């Protein structure tokens, strides 16, 4: 199989696993969302990325040697990108409140994927001073992004029609609807969340010569996740304090099942980043596709999330036209994610 298509499939496999992460959450017992998010973050943003980084250590080397020759500024910038990324995901959640889940989720993901890809290309050249022909294939990436945006818009429209047809928005939710605030939060959150892609570019090259090529991006992902873990911890601790939910951690009778769910969903969450490392390596012969790997991750994640919604019958009661709009949007989004690969094959 062609390495580019194999890279796409591997990234999509990771996002398929990631999209399952919300299925077991209802099993959580007597914990607030912030308590669950904090404990899950220990696994998804700290322990598992640490384990992943160790896979990049060749025989005869120690962990610290992964970073010993890396400029301090590069390490700090990569961590900061992780902090901005996770703060963006938190801000994006507010867009769901004011804009509705359909448009809020779709718009923030579309912006994160697009800006993360384009800003990463800029960072790759301006910060790291790479001179390889990154821009030569950029038109193919832009075409893919434009096609994908048609899919994003159709998915958003379908979600909005779903809300209207199934009365999914209750009166209280309607009172919170604010188009201006929703778009503002979606744009800001999407812009900040795109810094995951920027962090991957800024942290490019953090590995040892003997590192297995499939694992070369895992040390960078670990630094990004450190930044995300810091923000997640501060945010969750603040929410614990505001909501008076610190007592969740003292409920010993719920720890066994809740820790199990945190580990399980943590593995699912990290799966997308792990397979992204492998997929990006398979795109290394095409620098712009390497940058586009992040876009593929976001796009396929949104596709699988909506497919799970269909399987779980969350779209039950919608008209045929609404379901048709959704499926066409998902198909176009998939085509957009594949377009650069198809075009590169024919150049």
C-alpha positions as CSV (number, residue, x, y, z in Angstrom):
1,X,0.0,0.0,0.0
2,X,1.2,3.5,-0.8
3,X,2.8,5.1,2.3
4,X,0.7,8.3,2.0
5,X,-2.6,6.4,2.1
6,X,-1.2,4.1,4.8
7,X,-0.4,7.3,6.9
8,X,-4.0,8.5,6.3
9,X,-5.5,5.2,7.5
10,X,-3.2,5.1,10.6
11,X,-4.2,8.6,11.6
12,X,-7.9,7.8,11.0
13,X,-7.6,4.7,13.1
14,X,-6.4,6.8,16.0
15,X,-9.2,9.2,15.7
16,X,-11.7,6.4,15.5
17,X,-10.4,5.1,18.8
18,X,-10.4,8.7,20.2
19,X,-14.0,9.3,19.1
20,X,-15.1,6.4,21.4
21,X,-13.9,8.2,24.5
22,X,-17.3,9.6,25.5
23,X,-19.1,6.3,25.4
24,X,-17.9,5.0,28.9
25,X,-18.2,8.4,30.6
26,X,-21.8,7.7,31.8
27,X,-20.4,4.9,34.0
28,X,-18.5,7.5,36.2
29,X,-19.9,7.5,39.7
30,X,-20.5,10.5,41.9
31,X,-17.7,12.7,40.3
32,X,-18.2,16.1,38.8
33,X,-16.9,16.7,35.3
34,X,-13.9,18.7,36.5
35,X,-12.8,15.9,38.8
36,X,-13.1,13.4,36.0
37,X,-11.3,15.7,33.6
38,X,-8.4,16.2,36.0
39,X,-7.8,12.6,36.8
40,X,-8.2,11.5,33.2
41,X,-5.7,14.2,32.2
42,X,-3.1,12.6,34.4
43,X,-3.2,9.6,32.1
44,X,-4.0,11.2,28.7
45,X,-1.8,14.3,29.1
46,X,1.0,13.1,31.3
47,X,1.6,9.4,31.9
48,X,0.7,8.1,28.4
49,X,2.7,10.8,26.6
50,X,5.6,10.1,28.9
51,X,5.4,6.5,28.0
52,X,5.2,7.4,24.3
53,X,8.3,9.6,24.6
54,X,10.2,6.6,26.0
55,X,9.6,4.7,22.8
56,X,11.8,7.2,21.0
57,X,14.8,6.3,23.2
58,X,17.2,4.1,21.3
59,X,19.1,1.3,23.1
60,X,21.9,2.6,25.2
61,X,20.5,6.0,25.8
62,X,18.7,7.7,28.7
63,X,15.5,9.7,28.7
64,X,17.1,13.1,29.4
65,X,19.3,12.6,26.3
66,X,16.2,13.1,24.1
67,X,16.2,16.8,25.1
68,X,19.8,17.4,26.2
69,X,20.9,18.9,22.9
70,X,17.6,20.7,22.2
71,X,17.7,24.5,22.5
72,X,15.9,25.6,25.7
73,X,13.8,28.1,23.7
74,X,12.5,25.4,21.5
75,X,11.4,23.3,24.5
76,X,9.7,26.2,26.1
77,X,7.9,27.3,22.9
78,X,6.7,23.8,22.4
79,X,5.3,23.6,25.9
80,X,3.7,27.0,25.5
81,X,2.0,25.8,22.3
82,X,0.5,22.9,24.3
83,X,-0.8,25.4,26.9
84,X,-2.4,27.5,24.2
85,X,-3.9,24.4,22.5
86,X,-5.6,23.2,25.7
87,X,-6.8,26.6,26.7
88,X,-8.3,26.8,23.2
89,X,-10.2,23.6,23.7
90,X,-11.7,25.0,26.9
91,X,-12.7,28.3,25.2
92,X,-14.3,26.3,22.4
93,X,-16.6,24.6,24.9
94,X,-18.1,28.0,25.6
95,X,-19.0,28.4,21.9
96,X,-21.2,25.3,22.4
97,X,-23.2,27.2,25.1
98,X,-23.8,30.3,23.0
99,X,-23.8,28.9,19.5
100,X,-25.2,25.5,20.0
101,X,-23.4,22.2,19.8
102,X,-23.8,21.8,16.0
103,X,-22.3,25.1,14.9
104,X,-20.0,25.5,17.9
105,X,-18.3,22.2,17.5
106,X,-18.1,22.3,13.7
107,X,-16.8,25.9,13.5
108,X,-14.2,25.5,16.3
109,X,-12.9,22.3,14.8
110,X,-12.8,23.7,11.3
111,X,-10.8,26.8,12.4
112,X,-8.5,24.7,14.6
113,X,-7.7,22.3,11.7
114,X,-7.2,25.2,9.2
115,X,-5.3,27.6,11.3
116,X,-3.2,24.9,12.9
117,X,-2.1,23.7,9.5
118,X,-1.4,27.2,8.0
119,X,0.3,28.6,11.1
120,X,2.4,25.4,11.4
121,X,3.6,26.0,7.9
122,X,4.6,29.6,8.8
123,X,6.3,28.5,12.1
124,X,8.1,25.7,10.3
125,X,9.9,28.2,8.1
126,X,10.1,31.4,10.2
127,X,11.0,29.8,13.5
128,X,13.0,26.7,12.4
129,X,14.4,28.3,9.3
130,X,13.7,25.2,7.2
131,X,14.4,25.8,3.5
132,X,13.0,22.6,2.0
133,X,10.2,23.1,-0.6
134,X,7.3,23.2,1.9
135,X,5.5,25.7,-0.1
136,X,5.8,23.9,-3.5
137,X,2.9,21.6,-2.6
138,X,0.9,24.1,-0.6
139,X,-1.7,24.7,-3.4
140,X,-2.7,21.1,-3.0
141,X,-3.2,21.5,0.7
142,X,-5.2,24.7,0.2
143,X,-7.5,22.9,-2.3
144,X,-8.0,20.2,0.3
145,X,-8.9,22.7,3.0
146,X,-11.3,24.6,0.7
147,X,-13.1,21.3,-0.2
148,X,-13.2,20.3,3.5
149,X,-14.7,23.6,4.4
150,X,-17.7,22.9,2.2
151,X,-18.1,19.7,4.3
152,X,-17.8,21.6,7.5
153,X,-20.5,24.1,6.5
154,X,-22.9,21.3,5.4
155,X,-22.3,19.4,8.7
156,X,-23.0,22.6,10.7
157,X,-26.2,23.2,8.7
158,X,-27.3,19.6,9.3
159,X,-26.7,20.0,13.0
160,X,-28.7,23.2,13.2
161,X,-31.6,21.6,11.3
162,X,-31.4,18.6,13.7
163,X,-31.8,20.9,16.7
164,X,-34.8,22.6,15.1
165,X,-36.5,19.4,14.1
166,X,-36.0,17.4,17.3
167,X,-36.4,20.3,19.7
168,X,-32.9,19.4,21.1
169,X,-32.5,22.9,22.4
170,X,-34.6,23.4,25.5
171,X,-35.9,26.9,26.5
172,X,-33.0,27.4,28.9
173,X,-30.5,26.7,26.1
174,X,-32.3,29.1,23.8
175,X,-32.0,31.9,26.3
176,X,-28.3,31.4,26.3
177,X,-28.0,31.4,22.5
178,X,-25.9,34.4,21.4
179,X,-24.6,34.4,17.9
180,X,-22.0,37.1,18.4
181,X,-20.6,35.6,21.6
182,X,-20.7,32.1,20.1
183,X,-18.8,33.0,16.9
184,X,-16.3,35.0,19.0
185,X,-15.6,32.0,21.3
186,X,-15.5,29.6,18.4
187,X,-13.0,31.8,16.5
188,X,-10.8,32.4,19.5
189,X,-11.0,28.8,20.7
190,X,-10.4,27.4,17.2
191,X,-7.4,29.8,16.7
192,X,-5.9,28.7,20.1
193,X,-6.6,25.0,19.6
194,X,-4.8,25.1,16.3
195,X,-1.6,25.6,18.3
196,X,-1.3,21.8,18.6
197,X,-0.4,21.8,14.9
198,X,2.0,24.8,15.5
199,X,3.6,22.9,18.5
200,X,4.3,19.9,16.3
201,X,6.1,22.2,13.8
202,X,8.0,24.2,16.5
203,X,9.1,21.0,18.2
204,X,10.2,19.4,14.9
205,X,13.5,17.6,15.2
206,X,13.4,16.7,18.9
207,X,14.6,13.1,18.6
208,X,17.9,11.2,18.5
209,X,19.5,10.0,15.3
210,X,18.8,6.4,16.1
211,X,15.2,6.9,17.1
212,X,12.7,4.7,15.3
213,X,11.2,7.0,12.6
214,X,7.6,6.0,13.6
215,X,8.2,7.5,17.1
216,X,10.1,10.6,16.2
217,X,7.3,13.0,17.0
218,X,6.4,11.5,20.4
219,X,9.0,13.5,22.4
220,X,7.5,16.6,20.9
221,X,4.0,15.5,21.7
222,X,5.1,14.8,25.3
223,X,6.2,18.5,25.6
224,X,3.0,19.7,24.1
225,X,1.0,17.5,26.5
226,X,3.0,18.9,29.5
227,X,1.7,22.3,28.6
228,X,-1.8,21.0,28.2
229,X,-1.6,19.2,31.5
230,X,-0.6,22.4,33.3
231,X,-3.6,24.3,31.9
232,X,-6.0,21.4,32.5
233,X,-4.8,21.0,36.1
234,X,-5.2,24.8,36.8
235,X,-8.7,24.9,35.2
236,X,-10.0,21.8,36.9
237,X,-8.7,22.8,40.3
238,X,-10.3,26.2,39.9
239,X,-13.6,24.5,38.9
240,X,-13.3,22.2,41.9
241,X,-12.9,25.3,44.1
242,X,-15.8,27.2,42.5
243,X,-18.2,24.3,42.6
244,X,-17.1,22.9,45.9
245,X,-16.3,19.5,44.4
246,X,-12.9,18.7,46.0
247,X,-14.7,16.1,48.1
248,X,-15.0,13.9,44.9
249,X,-11.4,12.8,45.4
250,X,-12.1,11.5,48.9
251,X,-14.9,9.1,47.9
252,X,-12.9,5.9,48.1
253,X,-15.9,3.7,47.2
254,X,-15.9,5.2,43.7
255,X,-12.2,5.2,43.0
256,X,-11.9,1.8,41.5
257,X,-14.5,2.2,38.7
258,X,-13.7,5.8,38.1
259,X,-10.0,5.3,37.8
260,X,-10.7,2.5,35.4
261,X,-12.8,4.8,33.2
262,X,-10.2,7.5,33.4
263,X,-7.5,5.1,32.2
264,X,-9.7,3.7,29.5
265,X,-10.7,7.1,28.1
266,X,-7.2,8.4,28.6
267,X,-5.9,5.7,26.3
268,X,-8.6,6.6,23.8
269,X,-7.7,10.3,24.0
270,X,-4.0,9.7,23.5
271,X,-4.5,7.2,20.7
272,X,-5.1,10.0,18.2
273,X,-1.8,11.7,19.1
274,X,0.1,8.4,19.0
275,X,-1.1,7.5,15.6
276,X,-0.5,11.1,14.4
277,X,3.2,10.6,15.1
278,X,3.3,7.4,13.0
279,X,1.2,9.0,10.2
280,X,3.3,12.1,10.0
281,X,6.4,10.0,9.6
282,X,4.9,8.4,6.6
283,X,4.2,11.8,5.1
284,X,7.8,12.9,5.5
285,X,8.6,12.6,1.8
286,X,6.1,15.4,1.3
287,X,6.7,18.3,3.7
288,X,3.3,20.0,3.2
289,X,1.4,16.7,3.7
290,X,3.4,16.3,6.9
291,X,1.9,19.6,8.1
292,X,-1.5,18.6,6.7
293,X,-1.5,15.5,8.9
294,X,-2.9,17.6,11.8
295,X,-5.8,18.7,9.6
296,X,-6.5,15.0,8.7
297,X,-6.6,14.2,12.4
298,X,-9.2,16.9,13.2
299,X,-11.3,16.1,10.1
300,X,-11.5,12.4,10.7
301,X,-12.2,12.9,14.4
302,X,-15.2,15.0,13.5
303,X,-16.4,12.4,11.0
304,X,-16.2,9.5,13.4
305,X,-17.9,11.6,16.2
306,X,-20.9,12.2,14.0
307,X,-21.0,8.6,12.9
308,X,-21.1,7.5,16.5
309,X,-24.0,10.0,17.0
310,X,-25.8,8.3,14.2
311,X,-25.1,4.8,15.7
312,X,-26.3,6.0,19.1
313,X,-29.5,7.3,17.5
314,X,-28.9,10.9,18.5
315,X,-30.2,12.0,15.1
316,X,-33.4,10.0,15.5
317,X,-36.5,12.1,14.5
318,X,-34.6,14.1,11.9
319,X,-35.9,14.4,8.4
320,X,-34.5,12.6,5.4
321,X,-33.2,15.8,4.0
322,X,-31.3,16.7,7.2
323,X,-29.7,13.2,7.4
324,X,-28.8,13.5,3.7
325,X,-27.2,16.9,4.3
326,X,-25.1,15.5,7.2
327,X,-23.9,12.4,5.2
328,X,-23.0,14.6,2.2
329,X,-21.1,16.9,4.4
330,X,-19.2,14.1,6.0
331,X,-18.4,12.6,2.6
332,X,-17.2,16.0,1.3
333,X,-15.1,16.5,4.5
334,X,-13.5,13.1,3.9
335,X,-12.8,13.9,0.2
336,X,-11.2,17.2,1.4
337,X,-9.0,15.4,3.8
338,X,-7.9,13.0,1.0
339,X,-7.6,15.6,-1.8
340,X,-4.0,16.7,-1.1
341,X,-2.8,13.0,-1.1
342,X,-4.7,12.3,-4.3
343,X,-3.3,15.4,-6.0
344,X,0.3,14.7,-4.9
345,X,0.0,11.2,-6.3
346,X,-0.7,12.7,-9.7
347,X,1.9,15.5,-9.7
